[in-house]
Amino acid sequence: MNETSQDISATPRLTGITVLAAEDDEINQIVLDDVLRYEGAQVEIVGTGRAAVDRVTEAGPKAFQLVLMDIQMPEMDGYEAARRIHAHSPDLPIIGQTANSGAEEQARCRAAGMAAQISKPIDPEALVALIRRHTLERPAGTIDWQALDSRFPGKADFIRRLLGVFIQSQTPTVATLRAAAASGDISAIAPIAHPLKSSSGNIMANALMALALRAEQASRQSQPEALTLAEELATALEATLAEIAVRLES
């Protein structure tokens, strides 16, 4: 086992995941390639943001499961590259690699369409966990409709009323979560995530409920991860609200 992989699990955790990495520094390229391949990922590395945009455009939105995007690169920086990739492939997760992990930088990454960001120098364990979260463990925010119907058998009107109340009460939560994440207010996240956790469970949005629980716990423990989880929770909630809206229109 080589030095860059000594602290990584012996069991590959990224098998089957194809990653496009945009990174101009040769040492960083070597480290990323080593860590990701050791974990079983298929890796393609390009040296500029423009090359990343061109590669996604050429290969199509299904060619990669995730993009790692360095922020500072020649020709086209990571923000602009992420904006273009997100416009072309909105469902393709992009993780920004940045030396600055402050709230302002996080907000810029989100505004560019990035799903998350990771600080440099890259921590291999944190990178693997983040990739899994946005691919294998990506929260879909979907509702188990069969379980919801079974929970309230023969009560279609009640279910529609329940879903309507969820939309009315939780739509503002998306902006509230993002505001807390953008301002770096970790303590504000738990009071938002706690009622969302309960409401999500009532409508059988199990992935959303689990994510709300994680965000609440991280907030109560004053963990910086709570800020990233709050943003992910907002995105998952948006997906759930959209799904409910489609259901109510049918």
C-alpha atoms as one frame of an Amber mdcrd trajectory, in Angstrom:
protein
   0.000   0.000   0.000   1.434   3.401  -0.877   1.784   6.348   1.488  -1.200
   8.399   0.337  -3.520   5.466   0.947  -2.236   4.238   4.309  -5.091   5.660
   6.345  -7.853   4.654   3.939 -10.104   1.669   4.548  -8.897  -1.603   2.995
 -12.373  -2.131   1.533 -13.011   0.014  -1.566 -15.917   2.340  -0.868 -16.274
   4.096  -4.223 -16.522   1.093  -6.514 -18.570   1.842  -9.621 -18.407   5.630
  -9.230 -16.937   7.630 -12.108 -15.371  10.924 -11.064 -14.213  13.812 -13.224
 -11.601  15.877 -11.373 -10.614  19.361 -12.543  -7.270  20.203 -10.944  -4.281
  22.093 -12.364  -1.658  21.249  -9.725   0.280  18.092 -10.605   0.850  17.017
  -6.991  -2.844  17.404  -6.210  -3.677  15.429  -9.356  -1.453  12.564  -8.208
  -2.978  12.512  -4.732  -6.564  12.614  -6.013  -5.893   9.892  -8.559  -4.242
   7.661  -5.968  -6.893   8.061  -3.271  -9.885   7.691  -5.582  -8.532   4.717
  -7.528  -7.545   2.966  -4.310 -11.155   3.343  -3.188 -12.382   1.751  -6.429
 -13.505   4.856  -8.330 -12.922   5.408 -12.018 -11.121   8.729 -12.364 -10.566
  11.164 -15.208  -8.475  14.264 -14.505  -8.355  17.478 -16.527  -6.198  20.508
 -15.875  -8.574  23.429 -16.448 -12.145  24.442 -15.816 -12.726  24.832 -19.528
 -11.548  21.268 -20.118 -13.996  20.038 -17.473 -16.898  21.832 -19.162 -15.871
  20.450 -22.549 -15.538  16.922 -21.161 -19.013  16.902 -19.587 -20.512  18.392
 -22.742 -18.829  15.820 -24.963 -19.448  12.787 -22.749 -23.006  13.644 -21.727
 -24.657  14.034 -18.308 -24.584  10.306 -17.493 -20.855   9.740 -18.095 -19.832
  10.895 -14.604 -21.460  10.470 -11.212 -19.618  13.421  -9.669 -17.256  16.293
 -10.517 -14.454  17.512  -8.252 -13.817  21.142  -9.124 -10.766  23.114  -8.051
 -11.667  26.769  -7.580  -8.469  28.473  -8.759  -7.497  27.294 -12.252  -6.189
  28.898 -15.456  -8.391  29.775 -18.447 -11.648  29.385 -16.506 -12.018  29.311
 -12.725 -14.027  26.716 -10.858 -17.016  28.981 -10.287 -17.594  29.633 -13.970
 -16.900  26.001 -14.887 -19.383  24.831 -12.264 -22.038  27.250 -13.521 -21.687
  25.945 -17.052 -21.679  22.288 -16.023 -24.681  22.808 -13.755 -26.585  24.503
 -16.584 -25.828  21.578 -18.886 -26.248  18.762 -16.312 -28.214  20.053 -13.289
 -28.366  16.620 -11.634 -24.577  16.082 -11.726 -23.119  16.800  -8.249 -20.140
  19.166  -8.203 -17.857  19.389  -5.172 -15.648  22.454  -4.957 -12.063  22.136
  -3.723 -11.011  25.305  -1.976  -8.389  26.567   0.461 -11.003  28.843   2.027
 -13.880  27.065   3.797 -15.569  30.153   5.269 -19.261  30.988   4.968 -18.674
  33.479   2.137 -16.799  30.880   0.093 -19.523  28.302   0.730 -22.139  30.767
  -0.485 -20.158  31.452  -3.688 -19.837  27.720  -4.339 -23.563  27.167  -3.865
 -24.385  30.114  -6.104 -22.256  28.516  -8.821 -24.270  25.296  -8.600 -21.930
  23.239  -6.425 -23.513  20.699  -4.107 -20.742  20.979  -1.500 -17.150  22.003
  -0.973 -14.091  20.482   0.687 -11.053  22.247   2.097  -7.513  21.872   0.816
  -5.270  20.070   1.541  -7.754  17.281   0.920  -8.472  14.918   3.794  -8.956
  11.483   2.129 -11.559  10.261   4.614 -13.581  13.456   4.317 -13.386  13.254
   0.530 -14.613   9.663   0.406 -17.480  10.452   2.784 -18.505  13.490   0.738
 -18.446  11.586  -2.546 -20.539   8.783  -1.067 -23.015  11.277   0.347 -23.615
  12.820  -3.058 -23.638   9.584  -5.064 -24.282   6.292  -3.285 -25.875   7.961
  -0.264 -27.281  11.004  -1.996 -30.510  12.054  -0.276 -33.289  11.875  -2.829
 -35.991  13.479  -0.707 -38.579  11.083  -2.109 -41.670   9.853  -0.300 -42.559
   6.195   0.172 -46.042   6.572  -1.292 -47.021   2.948  -0.734 -46.079   3.179
   2.936 -47.985   6.464   3.270 -51.135   4.906   1.773 -50.730   1.899   4.079
 -50.312   4.147   7.090 -53.607   5.898   6.392 -55.669   3.248   4.529 -58.735
   4.529   2.738 -57.944   8.143   3.682 -56.959   9.701   0.374 -58.509  13.062
   1.272 -56.694  13.096   4.609 -53.376  12.346   2.894 -53.907  15.180   0.439
 -54.681  17.523   3.326 -51.564  16.335   5.164 -49.406  16.940   2.107 -50.938
  20.370   1.576 -50.120  21.393   5.137 -46.567  20.091   4.679 -46.087  22.274
   1.605 -47.546  25.318   3.336 -45.510  24.917   6.515 -42.201  23.725   5.072
 -41.783  25.805   1.909 -40.254  28.727   3.893 -37.872  26.280   5.576 -35.766
  25.991   2.422 -34.723  29.652   2.584 -34.333  29.543   6.367 -31.935  26.617
   6.199 -29.880  28.243   3.464 -29.708  31.509   5.375 -28.397  29.704   8.454
 -25.802  27.870   6.356 -24.698  31.015   4.513 -24.291  32.992   7.743 -22.406
  30.176   9.466 -24.971  30.052  12.276 -24.585  26.431  13.392 -26.792  26.813
  16.478 -29.758  28.013  14.385 -29.951  24.768  12.419 -31.237  22.411  15.130
 -34.473  24.364  15.825 -35.196  24.298  12.079 -34.280  20.652  11.477 -36.125
  19.259  14.506 -39.723  19.996  13.410 -38.830  19.116   9.815 -37.634  15.710
  11.033 -41.001  15.023  12.653 -43.058  16.316   9.728 -41.019  14.291   7.242
 -41.607  11.133   9.220 -45.343  11.737   9.238 -45.479  11.788   5.437 -42.994
   8.890   5.069 -40.230  11.033   3.551 -37.679   8.759   5.181 -34.495  10.022
   3.497 -35.444  13.588   4.336 -36.186  12.626   7.944 -32.789  10.924   8.295
 -30.991  13.930   6.866 -32.884  16.288   9.182 -31.833  14.142  12.143 -28.181
  14.317  11.104 -28.357  18.083  10.675 -30.038  18.502  14.061 -27.464  16.341
  15.843 -24.530  18.085  14.179 -25.979  21.456  15.145 -26.532  20.497  18.766
 -22.949  19.211  18.931 -21.639  22.448  17.348 -20.060  20.520  14.480 -19.060
  22.579  11.390 -20.556  19.792   9.254 -23.967  21.131  10.279 -23.580  23.967
   7.754 -23.083  21.558   4.850 -25.891  19.330   6.101 -28.234  22.328   6.313
 -27.632  23.116   2.651 -28.140  19.464   1.691 -31.309  19.380   3.763 -32.629
  22.446   1.949 -31.960  20.799  -1.418 -33.601  17.535  -0.350 -36.600  19.436
   1.010 -36.966  21.266  -2.307 -37.073  17.896  -4.079 -39.707  16.600  -1.668
 -41.873  19.709  -2.050 -41.686  19.417  -5.836 -42.669  15.755  -5.689 -45.638
  16.533  -3.453 -46.755  19.304  -5.795 -46.777  16.875  -8.722 -48.741  14.351
  -6.669 -51.361  16.912  -5.628 -51.832  18.006  -9.243 -52.551  14.471 -10.411
